Amino acid sequence: MASRRLRRVGLLTGGGDCPGLNVVIRAAARIGFQLGWEVWGIEDGPASAREGSSPS
């Protein structure tokens, strides 16, 4: 049997107010979960990702 690759997706936000962003994040996360992917939320933009903050 072929082994299944783990898929990961990171949802990166800039940390500011943005109308409708929660809906987009929720939809992307739900689709990722349905596909069996590991979904990470990364708050406060690219600096947070570089610092190695833990997944939300």
C-alpha positions as CSV (number, residue, x, y, z in Angstrom):
1,M,0.0,0.0,0.0
2,A,1.2,3.5,-0.7
3,S,1.8,5.6,2.3
4,R,-0.3,8.7,2.7
5,R,1.5,12.0,3.0
6,L,0.7,14.3,5.8
7,R,-0.7,17.6,4.5
8,R,-0.4,20.9,6.5
9,V,-1.8,24.3,5.9
10,G,-1.1,27.5,7.9
11,L,-3.6,30.3,8.0
12,L,-1.7,33.5,8.5
13,T,-3.3,36.7,9.6
14,G,-1.9,40.2,9.9
15,G,-3.5,40.8,13.3
16,G,-5.6,43.8,12.3
17,D,-9.4,44.1,12.0
18,C,-10.8,42.8,8.7
19,P,-14.5,42.3,8.2
20,G,-15.4,38.8,7.1
21,L,-12.0,37.3,7.9
22,N,-13.4,34.9,10.5
23,V,-15.7,33.4,7.9
24,V,-12.8,32.9,5.5
25,I,-10.6,31.3,8.1
26,R,-13.4,29.0,9.3
27,A,-14.2,27.9,5.7
28,A,-10.5,27.2,4.9
29,A,-10.1,25.3,8.2
30,R,-13.2,23.2,7.7
31,I,-12.2,22.2,4.2
32,G,-8.7,21.3,5.4
33,F,-10.2,19.2,8.2
34,Q,-12.5,17.4,5.8
35,L,-9.5,16.5,3.6
36,G,-7.6,15.2,6.7
37,W,-5.1,18.0,6.7
38,E,-3.4,19.4,9.8
39,V,-4.5,23.1,10.0
40,W,-2.6,25.7,11.9
41,G,-3.6,29.3,12.7
42,I,-0.8,31.8,12.9
43,E,-1.7,35.1,14.4
44,D,0.1,38.5,14.1
45,G,1.6,38.1,10.7
46,P,4.9,36.8,9.3
47,A,6.9,37.9,12.3
48,S,5.0,35.5,14.5
49,A,5.6,32.6,12.1
50,R,9.4,33.4,12.0
51,E,9.5,33.5,15.8
52,G,8.2,29.9,16.0
53,S,5.0,30.6,17.9
54,S,2.9,27.6,18.8
55,P,-0.1,26.7,16.6
56,S,-3.5,28.1,17.7
